């Protein structure tokens, strides 16, 4: 009997719901709203600060790391004749960065800025994907609650029909018990749906507290007409993970060039003057000092050359992984759209059958078990259509986010 009650609860879940109406209007979060939410996201703010730090780092690398050094010393000289003299020595010197190293440092700075820009753009993309996913989860929960509310009313209608037939002597007390149990079960289902709405909204509002209360209508779902090659080229061109890998390769190449240039030490050039013998002798001169390079400089150059090869292969691997992910995302978007269309085509027929069967039961022309079976089919169709539409929307719009074709994501 308990199993029967559970089946009845699922049977009436669809109630009198109708097929989802054709989507009209865009229904997507406005670009201005989405951009505000994304730009205020802590991860994006942190990435923006990281970009500014990268620009400062490039400015530091642009200038020489060496500074002027001033030297001043004094002494007293005593000779055997008993004479004593005060003497001093003063000078200024600076290490000069060789031209090859300046060029390499400039390239490292440019790569650092490119990496910072790519990480900032990637943070915006990730924030957009999270916003989209959480928002669609909330929309699906709202639709599920509306479905459950309608089904609760259907359960009440079935109970009313059973009561009428019971008073007319055309139904059993068992039918009334089953109808009461079904209504109680549907109330539980409706409460669970309401809980899911509150939970999904709490997640969305906690992650993006500035969102406010958007519309509960689903956005437009349209098929992707462009070819797989278009999406591959577009997303690869906009992929920030690939640009990060390319920036790291650029930095590794510049660091390798810097290590090769470092084989030749930077010279230190100075000017000095001195006073000896109490000022009777004046000295002025130029000093040049160059470190004698050891084997470590050559080893460092070899190491950076190998690290450049690592970065080069990582770029190629990243590109292949992206191409595979894009191909899968395009296939998923197309497949989920077709599944949604198939699910939608079956709802109308299922709902018509359920309505006819419920009317027949009210007239005493059908059994309760037959009505519950038809309701089960309608419930399954409605749930499948809702799940298919949600999956298709996620696949479709996440692809558009990666391609930067919505919310003006290509404008930074």
TIZA-754684 format. One record per atom (N, C-alpha, C): x, y, z. Coordinates in steps of 0.001 Angstrom, whole numbers, padded with zeros to 6 digits, always signed. Atoms other than C-alpha are relative to their C-alpha. Layout:
<atoms>
XYZ ...
</atoms>
This chain:
<atoms>
+000825-001207+000000 +000000+000000+000000 +000864+001265+000000 -000875-001167-000046 +002813+002409+000820 +000616+000265-001357 -000565-000157+001333 +004370+001754-002552 -001025+000603-000949 +001067-000533+000849 +001022+002464-004186 -000178+001497+000223 +000125-001430-000297 +000768+005808-002381 +001138+000804-000650 -001141-000703+000585 +004251+006751-003560 -000177+000165-001505 +000215-000074+001438 +003355+005927-007142 -001047+001050-000326 +001063-000971+000225 +000183+007991-006864 +000540+001423+000123 -000576-001333-000181 +002176+010951-005577 +000727+000467-001240 -000706-000347+001227 +004381+010867-008649 -000974+000140-001165 +000939-000013+001115 +001396+010238-010915 -000665+001351-000161 +000757-001246+000095 -000360+013473-010046 +000907+001217-000057 -000927-001139-000081 +002797+015619-010050 -000200+000970-001151 +000146-000879+001156 +002106+016933-013534 -001260+000828+000063 +001239-000751-000123 -001445+017965-012739 -000531+000422-001347 +000568-000539+001221 -003029+020167-015363 +000972+000922-000719 -000964-000878+000644 +000210+021791-016504 -000077-000149-001502 +000010-000002+001450 +000336+022762-020124 +001435+000045-000502 -001333-000065+000606 +003253+022591-022492 +000538+001413+000123 -000620-001316-000141 +005729+025409-022046 -000292+000840-001230 +000304-000846+001155 +004701+028321-024247 +001266+000323-000771 -001178-000367+000786 +007018+029342-027066 +000719+001177+000642 -000784-001075-000597 +009807+031530-025852 -000137+001257-000836 +000119-001280+000688 +009351+035177-026718 +000826+001028+000739 -000877-000979-000626 +011633+038087-026097 +001327-000642+000365 -001314+000533-000312 +015226+037730-025110 +000014-000682+001363 +000067+000612-001316 +014695+037128-021392 +001322-000115+000716 -001310+000090-000634 +018424+037251-020710 +000224+001216+000883 -000343-001147-000840 +019816+039452-017960 +000555+001117-000868 -000518-001104+000814 +020456+042922-019436 +001524+000086+000096 -001458-000077+000044 +024040+043511-020494 +000548+000943+001069 -000471-000940-001017 +024365+046524-018200 -000022-000601+001391 +000092+000649-001309 +023187+044547-015185 +001083-001048+000162 -001004+001067-000072 +025445+041610-015974 +001410+000570+000126 -001335-000592-000064 +028485+043817-016544 +000281+000577+001380 -000186-000555-001343 +027933+045574-013224 +000295-001102+001011 -000209+001122-000916 +027668+042277-011377 +001377-000616-000196 -001298+000623+000299 +030730+040877-013107 +001149+000903+000450 -001084-000925-000350 +032863+043983-012612 +000153+000170+001509 -000068-000132-001455 +032001+044074-008897 +000336-001313+000688 -000329+001294-000586 +032814+040404-008384 +001399+000054+000613 -001322-000088-000656 +035708+040045-005893 +001124-000616-000821 -001040+000613+000819 +037590+037707-008204 +000430+000897-001140 -000315-000920+001092 +037383+040230-011032 +000741+001220+000533 -000687-001149-000605 +038377+043100-008746 +001450-000359+000326 -001367+000441-000309 +041391+041087-007584 +000837-000114-001269 -000731+000130+001265 +042361+040306-011192 +000334+001373-000580 -000273-001353+000487 +042060+043990-012077 +001173+000615+000767 -001138-000481-000787 +044407+044848-009214 +001280-000698-000421 -001171+000729+000486 +046748+042130-010450 +000516+000563-001313 -000415-000616+001264 +046761+043765-013883 +000753+001298+000255 -000713-001244-000328 +047726+047108-012375 +001382-000294+000586 -001308+000386-000543 +050493+045371-010418 +000931-000447-001112 -000818+000444+001134 +051701+043790-013668 +000524+001193-000785 -000463-001203+000704 +051861+047203-015306 +001108+000700+000777 -001069-000585-000809 +053906+048517-012412 +001282-000823-000119 -001173+000863+000163 +056203+045512-012721 +000687+000265-001326 -000589-000311+001306 +056678+046299-016414 +000764+001320+000058 -000712-001260-000146 +057600+049848-015483 +001302-000152+000771 -001224+000253-000767 +060126+048574-012954 +001054-000645-000888 -000946+000681+000883 +061693+046287-015547 +000520+000928-001093 -000417-000929+001040 +061840+049142-018040 +001210+000829+000444 -001115-000787-000520 +064192+051066-015800 +001115-000926+000476 -001157+000790-000431 +067646+049898-014815 -000116-000343+001485 +000054+000367-001424 +067855+047965-011531 +001154+000592+000805 -001188-000511-000690 +071158+049681-010730 -000176+001466+000382 +000057-001368-000481 +071591+052909-008771 +001423+000540+000164 -001299-000627-000241 +074371+055396-008305 +000456-000291+001433 -000587+000259-001315 +076716+054610-005435 +001083+001048+000265 -000991-001019-000378 +078639+057360-003692 +000954-000586+001041 -001015+000495-000933 +081879+056587-001863 +000812+001183+000535 -000789-001054-000629 +083732+058827+000583 +000791-000618+001144 -000851+000531-001073 +086641+057913+002799 +001024+001065+000390 -001022-000927-000491 +089121+059870+004934 +001058-000755+000788 -001074+000681-000726 +092466+059003+006496 +001050+001038+000441 -001116-000822-000445 +095497+060418+008289 +001278-000751-000293 -001271+000624+000367 +099025+059764+007039 +001108+000598+000878 -001153-000447-000815 +102083+059929+009290 +001270-000525-000657 -001267+000395+000617 +105626+059896+007834 +001099+000043+001058 -001069+000121-000986 +108955+059208+009570 +000559+001364+000427 -000513-001333-000354 +109868+062874+009462 -000857+000673+001072 +000884-000567-001011 +107031+063481+011864 -001165+000774-000562 +001115-000732+000611 +104749+065115+009398 -001270-000847+000008 +001302+000681+000026 +101094+064271+009503 -000893+000719-001018 +000847-000552+001061 +098614+064767+006680 -001428-000565+000111 +001375+000457+000139 +094895+064566+006318 -000265-000268-001486 +000279+000387+001384 +093750+062763+003150 -001450-000488-000111 +001365+000476+000230 +090380+061915+001604 -000132-000525-001425 +000269+000606+001314 +088948+059994-001318 -001509-000001-000199 +001441-000048+000308 +085537+060533-002954 -000223-000494-001415 +000303+000500+001334 +083907+058877-005876 -001470-000361-000155 +001366+000416+000317 +080673+057894-007565 +000065-001029-001118 -000043+001059+000997 +079939+054765-009569 -001383-000605-000203 +001283+000650+000301 +077127+052871-011214 +000246-001157-000965 -000062+001138+000911 +076682+049487-012855 -000896+000289-001196 +000724-000278+001233 +075559+049774-016454 -000631-001283-000539 +000686+001158+000576 +072935+047376-017832 +000259-000031-001494 -000323+000129+001411 +074016+046101-021227 -001269+000042-000843 +001190-000164+000850 +071650+046768-024178 -000819-001284-000175 +000740+001248+000175 +070723+043095-024681 -000863-000330+001203 +000769+000251-001211 +069576+042853-021095 -001178+000973+000118 +001092-000976-000020 +067506+046021-021394 -001148-000467-000889 +001024+000487+000922 +065677+044584-024390 -000739-001204+000577 +000623+001182-000590 +065062+041277-022595 -000915+000380+001161 +000834-000442-001115 +063749+043033-019484 -001282+000662-000500 +001188-000630+000571 +061397+045079-021648 -000973-001061-000508 +000857+001080+000486 +060085+041885-023247 -000664-000746+001159 +000588+000643-001185 +059573+040311-019822 -001147+000851+000539 +001058-000888-000466 +057559+043366-018788 -001227-000065-000886 +001140+000092+000921 +055395+043183-021899 -000752-001312+000199 +000649+001293-000233 +054720+039496-021275 -000750-000004+001330 +000673-000079-001305 +053844+040239-017652 -001319+000740-000117 +001242-000746+000207 +051269+042810-018735 -001003-000835-000796 +000898+000852+000793 +049855+040428-021354 -000620-001094+000866 +000541+001015-000908 +049479+037751-018689 -001043+000605+000935 +000952-000658-000894 +047770+040212-016343 -001318+000307-000699 +001224-000266+000760 +045306+041247-019054 -000795-001283-000224 +000690+001263+000250 +044526+037622-019882 -000644-000538+001273 +000572+000478-001261 +043987+036721-016219 -001204+000853+000411 +001141-000854-000301 +041687+039706-015779 -001207-000383-000862 +001087+000395+000897 +039639+038732-018825 -000535-001379+000351 +000436+001340-000385 +039541+035106-017690 -000837+000051+001277 +000796-000152-001221 +038268+036181-014271 -001405+000496-000334 +001310-000476+000423 +035439+038047-015993 -000813-001126-000648 +000706+001115+000639 +034571+034997-018081 -000492-000999+001040 +000402+000940-001041 +034531+032723-015055 -001148+000565+000828 +001080-000618-000748 +032344+035193-013180 -001293-000041-000801 +001190+000045+000856 +029951+035345-016145 -000591-001405-000041 +000495+001382+000016 +029711+031553-016277 -000698-000341+001319 +000623+000278-001303 +028957+031368-012547 -001330+000741+000129 +001245-000761-000034 +026344+034115-012830 -001070-000693-000827 +000955+000652+000886 +024697+032337-015733 -000518-001299+000605 +000402+001294-000559 +024682+028922-014052 -000907+000163+001210 +000813-000202-001196 +023327+030170-010719 -001355+000601-000342 +001264-000639+000404 +020708+032321-012422 -000934-001012-000657 +000839+001003+000647 +019475+029459-014619 -000482-001058+000990 +000445+000944-001039 +019378+027116-011617 -001183+000573+000768 +001109-000627-000717 +017150+029601-009835 -001260+000045-000866 +001152-000015+000901 +014895+030008-012880 -000636-001379-000097 +000534+001358+000083 +014545+026228-013164 -000731-000369+001285 +000669+000291-001273 +013672+025999-009469 -001349+000702+000080 +001270-000721+000008 +010994+028661-009883 -001014-000710-000884 +000901+000740+000888 +009532+026778-012833 -000453-001306+000646 +000354+001235-000686 +009622+023586-010781 -001028+000236+001099 +000981-000323-001038 +007744+025278-007958 -001372+000260-000612 +001277-000253+000666 +005064+026506-010346 -000639-001310-000461 +000504+001304+000420 +004751+022989-011718 -000575-000761+001190 +000472+000706-001192 +004425+021553-008218 -001276+000624+000551 +001207-000659-000480 +001820+024156-007252 -001209-000399-000832 +001093+000420+000874 -000298+023286-010260 -000384-001446+000267 +000278+001411-000254 +000032+019600-009484 -000704-000215+001335 +000733+000093-001264 -001098+020163-005907 -001472+000291-000214 +001396-000305+000296 -004242+021761-007245 -000669-001149-000744 +000549+001158+000713 -004694+018798-009568 -000321-001124+000972 +000273+001028-001009 -004414+016444-006616 -001276+000317+000764 +001230-000400-000671 -007130+018455-004895 -001217-000242-000886 +001100+000237+000929 -009312+018241-008014 -000351-001488-000075 +000252+001443+000036 -008875+014477-008113 -000730-000446+001267 +000667+000347-001249 -009840+014218-004442 -001465+000448-000014 +001381-000487+000083 -012931+016352-005080 -000845-000907-000882 +000737+000898+000895 -013909+014095-007959 -000293-001328+000681 +000220+001247-000729 -013479+011012-005768 -001113+000174+001026 +001044-000256-000996 -015640+012582-003040 -001384+000026-000649 +001292-000047+000683 -018421+013278-005533 -000474-001398-000390 +000385+001352+000402 -018354+009719-006847 -000313-000870+001217 +000271+000761-001210 -018241+008367-003312 -001402+000304+000530 +001341-000375-000443 -021356+010314-002356 -001064-000587-000921 +000957+000579+000950 -023012+008994-005483 +000003-001523+000045 -000078+001448-000106 -022082+005470-004476 +000745-000656-001128 -000713+000524+001171 -019788+005080-007503 +001505-000112+000241 -001411+000119-000334 -016413+005024-005681 +000132-000638+001370 -000244+000679-001272 -014886+003174-002785 +000743+000902+000965 -000762-000744-001007 -013432+004420+000464 +001500-000135-000237 -001422+000169+000335 -010121+003012-000728 +000452+001082-000974 -000350-001057+000947 -010165+005465-003632 +000182+001333+000725 -000131-001250-000740 -010753+008320-001190 +001286+000022+000819 -001249+000057-000778 -007852+007159+001018 +001208+000234-000897 -001112-000183+000938 -005576+006977-001986 +000092+001451-000470 -000002-001390+000437 -006628+010435-003135 +000513+000926+001104 -000519-000785-001125 -005993+011886+000344 +001517-000161+000117 -001443+000245-000089 -002562+010253+000427 +000743+000696-001125 -000629-000656+001148 -001796+011581-003026 +000102+001507+000217 -000035-001436-000268 -002723+015122-001974 +001067+000339+001036 -001036-000238-001019 -000494+014888+001116 +001393-000099-000610 -001304+000156+000651 +002364+013653-001000 +000318+001198-000884 -000243-001137+000877 +001920+016490-003485 +000313+001270+000785 -000350-001134-000857 +001978+019017-000647 +001461-000064+000421 -001420+000153-000346 +005326+017586+000396 +000885+000374-001178 -000775-000314+001200 +006591+017826-003184 +000039+001507-000228 +000041-001451+000172 +005455+021441-003389 +000898+000700+001021 -000872-000585-001016 +007249+022237-000132 +001470-000189-000361 -001384+000231+000445 +010435+020624-001439 +000373+000949-001132 -000270-000909+001113 +010146+022707-004607 +000208+001422+000505 -000155-001334-000585 +009695+025862-002537 +001351+000129+000702 -001307-000003-000664 +012756+024934-000489 +001130+000138-001017 -001024-000079+001051 +014763+024472-003694 +000088+001410-000566 -000016-001389+000475 +013726+027934-004874 +000758+000887+000989 -000670-000816-001010 +014838+029493-001584 +001498-000282+000050 -001420+000357-000056 +018126+027580-001603 +000749+000543-001212 -000674-000469+001214 +018973+028432-005211 +000093+001525-000010 -000070-001460-000075 +018094+032084-004647 +001043+000444+001019 -001002-000353-001008 +020247+032186-001510 +001400-000124-000575 -001324+000158+000625 +023208+030851-003481 +000268+001123-000991 -000166-001067+000993 +022648+033340-006293 +000195+001352+000676 -000072-001293-000653 +022109+036291-003962 +001273+000162+000826 -001245-000079-000768 +025112+035417-001789 +001202+000220-000915 -001119-000137+000945 +027387+035157-004815 -000025+001348-000707 +000150-001289+000686 +026008+038275-006543 -001072+000815+000736 +000999-000683-000839 +024289+040363-003840 -000602+001234-000647 +000526-001215+000627 +023772+043364-006142 -001023-000300-001082 +000878+000374+001112 +021502+041428-008516 -001395+000576+000139 +001382-000427-000154 +018166+042435-007021 -000950-001157-000286 +000998+001022+000287 +015038+040536-008109 -000288+000006-001501 +000218+000002+001450 +015194+039680-011840 -001292-000716-000363 +001181+000692+000504 +012387+038320-013977 +000191-001511+000116 -000062+001457-000138 +011531+034644-013546 -000234-000712-001324 +000229+000622+001306 +010945+034050-017276 +001300-000571-000549 -001163+000604+000630 +013303+031736-019086 +000424+000832-001203 -000455-000717+001202 +015494+033385-021765 -000292-000804-001258 +000257+000635+001286 +015100+032601-025439 +001022-001104-000246 -000881+001105+000354 +016529+029290-026581 -000091-000206-001506 -000025+000127+001458 +017545+029245-030231 +001127-000946-000383 -001062+000922+000417 +019583+026662-032132 +001222+000752-000509 -001232-000580+000517 +023182+027370-033047 +000086-000285-001495 -000024+000173+001449 +023298+027968-036775 +001414-000015-000563 -001369-000063+000490 +027034+028543-037089 +000632-001387+000033 -000677+001285+000088 +029367+025696-037963 +000911-000216+001201 -000931+000314-001085 +031614+023922-035499 +001324+000729-000188 -001253-000713+000274 +034590+025548-037220 -000081+001448+000457 +000164-001387-000460 +033162+028993-036487 +000205+000091+001497 -000109-000045-001452 +032841+028236-032774 +001419-000311+000447 -001385+000307-000364 +036304+026687-032647 +000887+001220-000184 -000861-001155+000271 +037950+029694-034260 -000340+001171+000922 +000411-001131-000828 +035916+032210-032285 +000447-000173+001446 -000334+000209-001406 +036453+030664-028872 +001505-000083+000200 -001469+000021-000105 +040123+029959-029518 +000554+001418-000026 -000471-001384+000085 +040566+033611-030477 -000296+000773+001279 +000391-000702-001218 +038807+034704-027284 +000431-000726+001268 -000352+000794-001175 +040217+032027-024978 +001110+000680+000795 -000991-000641-000844 +042006+033689-022105 +000955-001012+000632 -000920+001014-000515 +043434+030429-020766 +001116-000250-001008 -001029+000154+001026 +045225+030038-024087 +000905+001224-000030 -000818-001214+000002 +046364+033658-023950 +000917+000046+001220 -000873+000064-001175 +047702+033099-020429 +001191-000892-000297 -001094+000916+000350 +049715+030126-021672 +000947+000646-001007 -000855-000673+000984 +050972+032184-024619 +000821+001106+000654 -000753-001043-000712 +051961+035035-022301 +001121-000610+000827 -001038+000675-000776 +053850+032603-020076 +001115-000490-000923 -001029+000384+000977 +055635+031294-023185 +000832+001220-000394 -000713-001229+000342 +056501+034859-024177 +000946+000412+001132 -000852-000350-001127 +057840+035482-020683 +001188-000952+000104 -001089+000982-000064 +059858+032252-020729 +001042+000276-001078 -000943-000324+001074 +061396+033228-024073 +000826+001233+000350 -000731-001209-000399 +062295+036662-022746 +000969-000291+001136 -000889+000362-001097 +063757+035171-019580 +001179-000822-000509 -001104+000757+000598 +065800+032776-021704 +000986+000947-000678 -000874-000996+000625 +067123+035713-023710 +000766+000784+001066 -000665-000725-001103 +067889+037496-020440 +001123-000838+000597 -001032+000874-000557 +069813+034472-019154 +001188-000107-000945 -001119+000026+000955 +071858+034321-022359 +000805+001286+000075 -000711-001269-000100 +072674+037998-022060 +000762+000104+001317 -000631-000057-001319 +073573+037448-018406 +001339-000729+000021 -001329+000628+000063 +076555+035360-019515 +001101+001055+000031 -000969-001100+000008 +078285+038703-019956 -000360+000945+001143 +000314-000827-001177 +078420+040557-016601 -000074+001476-000357 +000110-001449+000186 +077429+044186-016397 +001203+000685+000626 -001155-000721-000554 +080378+046545-015920 -000433+001113+000957 +000230-001113-000920 +080555+049070-013131 +001021+001084-000306 -000851-001120+000386 +081949+052465-014124 -000125+001090+001068 +000034-001025-001032 +082949+055153-011658 +000990+001119-000257 -000923-001148-000001 +084609+058529-011255 +000422+000256+001435 -000439-000244-001371 +086739+059374-008278 +001055+001111-000004 -001029-001016-000223 +088972+062075-006908 +000533-000181+001409 -000614+000211-001310 +091352+062096-003989 +000959+001153+000304 -000962-001012-000459 +093493+064440-001933 +000973-000706+000936 -001016+000671-000805 +096785+063183-000477 +001071+001016+000407 -001098-000835-000518 +099688+064621+001455 -000488+001390+000375 +000507-001281-000484 +097548+067301+002971 -000413+000935-001104 +000433-000832+001117 +096368+068533-000389 +001103+000316-000975 -001098-000259+000918 +099776+068625-002010 -000116-000840-001271 +000206+000842+001171 +098697+065820-004343 -001513-000143-000229 +001398+000163+000392 +095367+065760-006170 -000087-001090-001069 +000151+001138+000913 +094161+062641-007951 -001423-000007-000552 +001303+000180+000643 +091281+062180-010429 +000106-001170-000961 -000102+001162+000878 +090442+059043-012335 -001354-000646-000285 +001173+000796+000397 +088000+056594-013816 +000255-001442+000410 -000142+001408-000391 +087343+053099-012495 -001010-000852-000770 +000866+000969+000681 +085891+050116-014333 +000237-001356+000643 -000125+001335-000576 +085137+046770-012716 -001023-000917-000676 +000858+000982+000668 +083692+043680-014382 +000156-001335+000718 -000110+001318-000633 +082878+040430-012564 +000515-001045-000991 -000482+001097+000841 +084624+037358-013889 -001071-001095+000016 +001119+000962-000001 +081798+035029-015032 +000457-001406+000334 -000251+001395-000327 +081616+031516-013657 -000943-000916-000765 +000808+000980+000717 +079899+028363-014822 -001492+000088+000291 +001419-000062-000356 +076623+029124-013073 -000805+000779-001022 +000720-000790+000994 +075689+031724-015680 -000368-000851-001212 +000285+000864+001153 +075935+029175-018476 -001069-001036+000346 +001007+000971-000424 +073946+026619-016503 -001382+000643+000086 +001279-000698-000085 +071236+029200-015859 -000585+000219-001391 +000469-000188+001368 +071019+029888-019588 -000569-001296-000570 +000488+001297+000478 +070633+026189-020361 -001337-000337+000659 +001245+000296-000717 +067938+025850-017694 -001180+000777-000590 +001093-000804+000540 +065829+028707-019071 -000375-000434-001407 +000317+000507+001339 +066114+027256-022580 -000927-001211+000098 +000869+001164-000200 +064565+024007-021313 -001377+000439+000502 +001291-000495-000488 +061854+025925-019460 -000819+000610-001130 +000709-000528+001164 +061001+027666-022723 -000659-001119-000794 +000594+001146+000683 +060437+024281-024339 -001212-000537+000757 +001148+000431-000803 +058156+023346-021456 -001202+000895-000287 +001085-000942+000263 +056078+026475-022001 -000552-000161-001409 +000439+000188+001387 +055968+025863-025743 -000936-001194-000116 +000849+001189+000051 +054531+022376-025274 -001293+000191+000793 +001216-000270-000766 +052084+023627-022656 -001003+000801-000820 +000896-000746+000887 +050673+026085-025196 -000674-000943-000984 +000570+000955+000957 +050208+023278-027716 -001012-000920+000684 +000936+000851-000736 +048591+021049-025095 -001269+000756+000343 +001163-000804-000336 +046293+023852-023981 -000894+000189-001224 +000778-000184+001222 +045219+024458-027576 -000780-001259-000348 +000687+001255+000312 +044390+020793-028126 -001135-000259+000990 +001055+000202-000994 +042444+020601-024870 -001188+000922-000266 +001067-000937+000303 +040480+023696-025808 -000796-000443-001217 +000700+000468+001192 +039672+022326-029244 -000916-001171+000335 +000840+001125-000414 +038382+019130-027641 -001194+000480+000815 +001094-000519-000831 +036333+021063-025067 -001025+000752-000844 +000918-000754+000857 +034874+023338-027737 -000851-000941-000835 +000754+000970+000799 +033907+020412-029948 -001073-000675+000849 +000975+000619-000892 +032216+018755-026975 -001113+000959+000374 +001019-000982-000375 +030434+021974-025980 -000974+000263-001136 +000880-000220+001153 +029093+022525-029501 -000933-001190-000185 +000836+001196+000142 +027861+018929-029731 -001044-000065+001118 +000944+000006-001120 +026274+019215-026284 -001109+001022-000205 +001005-001033+000238 +024516+022461-027196 -001008-000453-001051 +000902+000465+001058 +023097+020973-030379 -000860-001170+000481 +000732+001171-000465 +022119+017713-028711 -001065+000345+001034 +000984-000359-001026 +020413+019292-025702 -001151+000816-000590 +001084-000740+000659 +018465+021632-027975 -000966-000966-000673 +000859+000990+000647 +017169+018681-029982 -000788-000799+001032 +000713+000727-001058 +016299+016829-026759 -001153+000838+000544 +001065-000881-000486 +014313+019848-025567 -001156+000046-000989 +001062-000015+000998 +012409+019989-028852 -000809-001290+000035 +000702+001283-000058 +011599+016290-028624 -000890-000064+001230 +000793+000021-001232 +010440+016676-025024 -001222+000893-000117 +001119-000923+000133 +008247+019633-025938 -001114-000576-000868 +001026+000531+000913 +006485+017754-028745 -000915-000996+000690 +000819+001000-000662 +005248+015090-026333 -000899+000539+001092 +000752-000517-001133 +003870+017382-023638 -001462+000236-000352 +001373-000350+000358 +000783+018606-025479 -000887-001229-000060 +000798+001219+000106 -000421+015096-026309 -000228-000625+001371 +000137+000567-001340 +000266+013922-022766 -001026+000780+000830 +000922-000813-000780 -001626+016837-021237 -001438-000150-000489 +001346+000219+000535 -004585+016368-023565 -000567-001333+000488 +000458+001310-000471 -004784+012712-022630 -000352+000038+001477 +000264-000089-001429 -004558+013555-018928 -001300+000743+000279 +001232-000759-000205 -007350+016132-019179 -001228-000832-000369 +001118+000853+000416 -009614+013731-021083 -000252-001110+001011 +000159+001082-000959 -008948+010950-018622 -000589+000512+001315 +000557-000547-001237 -009667+013208-015644 -001483+000319-000165 +001408-000273+000252 -012947+014305-017217 -000799-001304-000039 +000691+001290+000068 -013849+010691-017923 -000179-000596+001387 +000135+000527-001355 -013162+009744-014323 -001101+000735+000763 +001031-000772-000689 -015343+012578-013036 -001394-000424-000429 +001296+000448+000517 -018172+011239-015224 -000265-001470+000285 +000185+001403-000320 -017670+007736-013944 +000301-000938-001139 -000281+000814+001179 -016355+006467-017261 +001407-000586+000016 -001363+000523-000077 -012810+005603-016127 +000327-000332+001451 -000445+000395-001323 -011057+004018-013183 +001101+000940+000496 -001022-000858-000600 -008811+005888-010759 +001408-000429-000416 -001326+000491+000370 -005857+003650-011630 +000387+000459-001401 -000294-000459+001354 -006144+004587-015295 +000350+001487-000015 -000306-001432-000093 -006231+008293-014421 +001390+000233+000557 -001318-000188-000616 -003169+007983-012204 +001124-000396-000946 -001015+000409+000965 -001264+006161-014932 +000244+001091-001041 -000154-001077+000982 -001951+008921-017445 +000687+001205+000632 -000649-001098-000690 -000950+011517-014867 +001500-000251+000169 -001416+000350-000103 +002327+009675-014364 +000727+000316-001302 -000616-000287+001298 +003059+009941-018078 +000126+001510-000225 -000051-001459+000157 +002188+013650-018084 +001054+000612+000912 -001018-000488-000931 +004366+014209-015021 +001400-000201-000557 -001319+000296+000560 +007333+012516-016635 +000325+000913-001167 -000224-000871+001153 +006888+014520-019818 +000315+001426+000433 -000235-001374-000453 +006692+017831-017945 +001363+000146+000665 -001304-000051-000673 +009724+017067-015781 +001140-000107-001007 -001048+000152+001008 +011759+015906-018766 +000159+001258-000837 -000081-001221+000796 +010882+019030-020729 +000693+001116+000775 -000636-001027-000813 +011890+021291-017843 +001498-000257+000133 -001423+000336-000120 +015180+019451-017333 +000723+000207-001324 -000628-000149+001316 +015888+019430-021080 +000181+001466-000358 -000111-001427+000298 +015181+023137-021422 +001111+000636+000828 -001054-000564-000853 +017438+023984-018473 +001384-000404-000504 -001295+000476+000500 +020272+021827-019821 +000361+000676-001314 -000271-000634+001286 +019918+023302-023302 +000374+001462+000171 -000327-001401-000244 +019932+026859-021978 +001415+000149+000540 -001353-000072-000553 +023071+026220-019936 +001047-000249-001078 -000975+000339+001037 +024895+024585-022839 +000096+001109-001038 +000023-001031+001030 +023817+027290-025283 +000684+001276+000472 -000497-001295-000445 +024588+030362-023218 +001417-000063+000566 -001395+000116-000433 +027790+029049-021672 +000931+000004-001203 -000786-000067+001233 +029031+028569-025223 +000111+001446-000473 -000023-001408+000396 +028081+032170-025988 +000884+000823+000936 -000890-000690-000936 +029893+033310-022840 +001457-000241-000395 -001374+000312+000393 +033069+031511-023926 +000387+000725-001289 -000262-000715+001250 +032741+033132-027352 -000124+001511+000157 +000167-001427-000292 +032047+036530-025708 -000997+000652-000953 +001043-000505+000896 +028886+037023-027750 -001217+000518+000759 +001095-000563-000794 +026610+038108-024882 +000600+000893+001089 -000350-000876-001123 +026715+040765-022149 +001200+000887-000298 -001125-000876+000382 +029343+042733-024091 +001297-000429+000673 -001210+000491-000657 +032042+040511-022641 +001260+000298-000797 -001170-000326+000820 +034306+041429-025543 +000466+001437+000220 -000381-001377-000297 +034388+045021-024251 +000493+000073+001428 -000584-000011-001348 +036741+045382-021299 +000558+001391+000307 
</atoms>
